[in-house]
Amino acid sequence: MFKFKRNTLAPALLAVCAGLMSAQAAASTVTLRITSASPRQMEDSRALQDTAKFLEKETNGSVILKPYLSASLFGEVDGVGAAQNGLVDMAVACTCNFTKLTKAFLFADLPYVFKSEASAREVWDGDIGAQARASFAEKTNLIALAFAPSGGGARQFLNTKKAVKVPADIVGMKIRTTATPLEQGFWKEAGAIPTPVDISETYTALQQGLVDAEHLQPMWTTTLKHDEVVRYATEINALYVYRAVVINKKAYDKLDAAQKKALTAAMAYFEDKAYQYNEEERKTSLAEMAKHGVKTVDLSPDEMKQWEELGAKFRQLPLAKDSVRAGLVDRVLAAQAGAK
C-alpha cells in the first residue's frame, strides 16, 4: 500500500487550508466605493480618509471604504445619481444637490434656519434629522448616514466694492449665484442683482467686474483663490452648508449586522472629524484671506438683526414656503431656541 510521508502531506494540507481561508476572507470582504467632488484637502474629504482607516480597523478588514475624491469619478449631482443607480455604492454631496430627488433636506438651504454649527448638528442628530432621513429613504433607494459642515463655516458676503454692514448696502450689487431659485430669490429680495455664474468662471467675473460679490465659505474662497480679487468679507451668518453621506440600499444590505453597527460608528466618527477639521480650516482660511488684504467685517447685534429679519421675510414668500413642508422651519428654529 502506498503511504504518504507525514512531512510532505502536512505542508500540502496547510497550503490548501490557507488557500480556502484566503478565498473565504476575500468572499466576505465588502468594498464600498464612495464618490465625492470635494478636493482632497477639504474637511469632509480629510474626514472621509480617516474614516476609511477607522472602518477597516473596526471590521478587521471585512469592510473597505474606498473614497474617490476631487470629482475623479463624478461631480456632486452625477455622483448622487450614480449612487442611486448602483454605479457606485456611496456618495457625498451638498444637501442642495439632492433636490431633484427629494425636498427632505431643502429646509437647510433657507437663510437663517441654523443659529450655529453646534445647534445645526443637534437638528441633524435629533427628531427633525431622523424624519428627514426617513423621508429621504422612502423616496429614493438611498440611506443618509451622516451630515457634515463644508467649507470652513458659514458663508461670507464677499465683494470687491465696500465694507457691507446692512442689506441696504448691497442694493444694486451684482452677486454671483448658482441657478438655484432659492438662492436667487433671497438676493433679489435683498435688493441685489442675482447673476448666475459657474464657480469655475467666478474668479474672472469678479476680476473683470462682471459681478461685484459672491456668497461663499472661507475655505472655498482661499481654495479657489478668490481672496486675490475680493476686498471685503462680511460675516452675515446666513447659511451653513452641509454635505450628506448616502449609501445605496442594496450596498447597505450586503453588510451583516456587525458590519452595519461598525458603519454607524464610522459615520459618527466621520462627523466628529469633519467638525474638527471644519473649525481648523476656517481659522486657516481667514488668516490666509487677511494675508491677501481681505478685510473681515463683523456686525453689531442691530446690524445682524436686519439680516435675520430679511431672512425671516424671505421665508414667508411663496417661493420659500412652497419649497418646505408647512411648519418645518418653525420646528427647526424651536429646536435651537436655547442656542447662541
N, C-alpha and C positions, 0 to 999 in steps of 0.2 A: 504493500500500500504506500502510495505517495504521501510523504509528510512535509508540511510547511515548516520551515525554520522559524522559530519564535522571533529572532532578531530581524528577520526580513518582513514578517507579517505585521508586526506592531507598527512600524513606520507607515506602512501602506494603509492600514486601518485609520491611523491618526490623520493621514493626509485626506482620506475620503471623508472622515467626520468633520475635519476642518473645512473642507470644501462645502459640505452640506450646511454647516453652521453659517458660513460666509454667505451662501446663497439665501438662506433663511433671513439673515440680517438685512441683506440687500432688498429682499422682497418686502420686509416690514418697514423699511425706511420711507418716509413721506417727504418729498421735496415740494415746498410751497414757493412758487415763483411770484414775486411781487414787483409791480411796476410803479415808478414814481417819476414825475417830471422835475422834482426838486434837485438842485445842484448838490453835489456830494458834501459841500461844506455847510449846507442849510441845517438848522437844528433838527428837523424831523428826519433828515437823511442820516445824520450822525446817530440819532437815537435808534433808527432802524438797524444800522450796522451793529450797534451794541446789543440790540435785541436779538439779532440773529445768533450771536455768540451765547447769549443767555438761554435762548430756547434750545439750542443744541446741547448745552450742558444739562438743562432741566430734564431733557428727554433721553439722555445718554446717547445722543446722536440719532434717535429714531425720527426726529422731525428736523428738517433742514430748511431754514428760511433763506431764500436766495434773492437779494434785492437787485433790481435793475434801475439804477438812478440816472438823473440828468436827462430824462426822456430818451434813454438809449433804446428802449423798446417802443414806447408810446408817449404822446402828450397826455395831459390830465383827462380831457374829455374822452379821447380814444381809449385811454387806459381803463377808465370805468367801463366802457363798452366791452373791452377785451376781457375784463374780469367777469362781467355779466354773461358773456358768451362762452366762457371757459377757455379762451385763448391763453390766459394766464390765470393763476389761482387767486391772486390778491391785487389790490390797487390802493394807492394813496392819492387823494385829491381834495382840493378845497371844497367846502360844503356847497359853494355856489355852482360847482361843476356837476352836481347831481340833479339839477333842476329839470333836466329832460326826462328823468326817471320818476322823480317824486318831489313833493313840496315839504317833505318831512323835516328837512334841515333849513328851510328857507328863512325861518324866523331869525337865524343867526346872521343873516345878511342885511337886516334892518339896522339903521343907525341908533345908537344909544340903547340897545337892549341889554348889553353887558356893562356892568359898572367897572369891572376889573377882570384880569385873567383868573384870579383866585375864585371870584364869585362865578365866573363863567364855567369853571371846572365843576363847581358844585351843581350847576344846572345840568351839565352833560352827564354827570355821575348820579344825578337824582332821578326823581319820578318823571320829569319832563324829558330827560335824555332817554330814559327807558322806553317811554311811549314813542319817541321819535324813532328809536331803533326798531321797535315792533312794527310801526307803520312802514318803515323803510323795507324791512324784511318781507312784509306782506305784499308789497307792490313790486318787488324785484326778487331775483334769486340770489341776492347778496345779503350778507350779515355785517353790520357795522360793529367793529371790535374795539375801536379806540378813537378818541378825538384829541388833537394836539394843536397848540398855537403855532403860528407860522410867521416868520419874517422879522422876529425881534420886537414883538409887542404891537401896540395899537398903531394903525396907520397915522401918518402925519400929513397935514396940509402943506405941501411943498410948492414954492413958487419962485419966480425969477424977479418979481417986481418990488414987493414991500413986506414989512412986518405985519402980518394979518392978525387982528385981535378978535374981531366980531364978524358975524355973517355979512354985515353991510359992507365990510372991506373987500369982499370978493365979487360984488356986483359988477357984471360985465367982463369978468376974467374968463378966458378960455381955458377950461380944465380938461385934461386928458381923461377919458373914461374908457371902459370896455363897452361892449354892446349891450350890457345888462340893463334892462329897463329900470330896475330899482335904483341902481347907481346913477343913471342919467336923471331920473326923476328927482332924486334928492338934491343934486347940484342945481338943477333947474329951479327947484323950489327956493334954493338959497340965493338965486339971482345970478349964478354963474352961467356960462355957456358950455354945456357938455359937448365934448368933441371926441368921438371915438377914434383912437389911435392904437395900433398894435404895439404891445410893450417893446418889441424889438426896434420900433421906429420912434419911440418916445424921446430918447436922448437927443436925436437930431431935431425933433419937433420943438423941444424946449430950447435948444441952442439957436434955432432959426426964428423963434418967436411965433411958430405956428400954433403953439399953445403956451399959456402963461403958468400953468400949475398942474399938479397931479396929486393924487391921494395914495400914499404908498408907505409900506413899513420900512423902518430904518435899515434892516439888513438887505432888503431888495434895493434900496437906494444906493448903498455902497457896492453891492454886488454888480449892479448894472452901471455903476459909475455916474449916476445922476447927480451925485454930490459935486461933480465938476461943473454942473450947469445951473443948478438951483441955488438960491442965495438965502432963503428963509424956510424954516420948518416949524410950523405951529402945532402944538400938542392939543388937538381938539378932541381926542379920545372917542371918536365917533364909532369906530369899527375895529374889532379884534377878529382877525382872520383865523379860521380853524380848518385843519385838514382832518379828514376821516380815513381810517384804515378799514378796508372792507375785504371780505373773503367770499368767494363763490360757495353756495350751499353744498354743492357736490364735493368740492375740495374739503370743506369742513367736515362733511360726513365720512370722509376717508379716515379721519382720526378716531382712535379709540377713546374711551372715557378719560384715561390718564393723560393722553396727549392733548385732549381738549382742555383739561384742567391746567396743563402746563402752558398752553397757548393763552389762556385767560390771564395767568400770572405774567406771561411775557408781555402782554398788551398793557398791563398796569405798569410794568417796568418801563415800557416804551413811553408811556405818558409822563412818568416821573422824569425820565431823561430828557424828553422833549421840552418840558417846562424849565428844567435846569439850564439846558443849552440856550433856550429862548432868552432867558434873563441875561446870561453871559453875553450872547451875541448882540443884544440891544445895547449894552454898555459899550462894547467894542465898536459897534457901528456908529453910535452917537459921537464917540471920541474921534472916529475917522472923519465924520461929517464936519465936526468942528475944525479939524486939521485942515480941511479944504475950504474953510471960511464960511460954512453954512451956519447961520445964526438960529439957535433954537428959541422959539417964542413961547414962553409959558403964560398961561392965562390966569387972571384973577377969578375968584368964585363968581362974581357978577358977569364977567365975560363968558365964562364957561356955561353959565346958566342960559345965555342967549343961544348958544349952540345946542344945548339939550332941549330947549323949547322948540327950536327949529326941527330937531329930530322927532319930538312928540307930535308936532303939527304935521310933519310928513307922514307919520304912521297912521294918521287919521284920513289921509287921502285915499280915494278908491284904488289907486294903483297898489298901495301897500296893503290896505285892508283886504283886498280880493286875493292877495298872494298868500296870506297866512290865516289859518283857521281862527275863527272868532274866539276871542278870549285868551288865546295862547300867549300873546305878548304880555298881557296883564299878569298871567301866571308866572312868566319868566321874570318879570320885574318884581313881583311879590316874593319870589324865591330868593331874591337878592336884597330884600328890604333892609337887612341889618348890615349889608356890606358897604365898604367905602370905595 
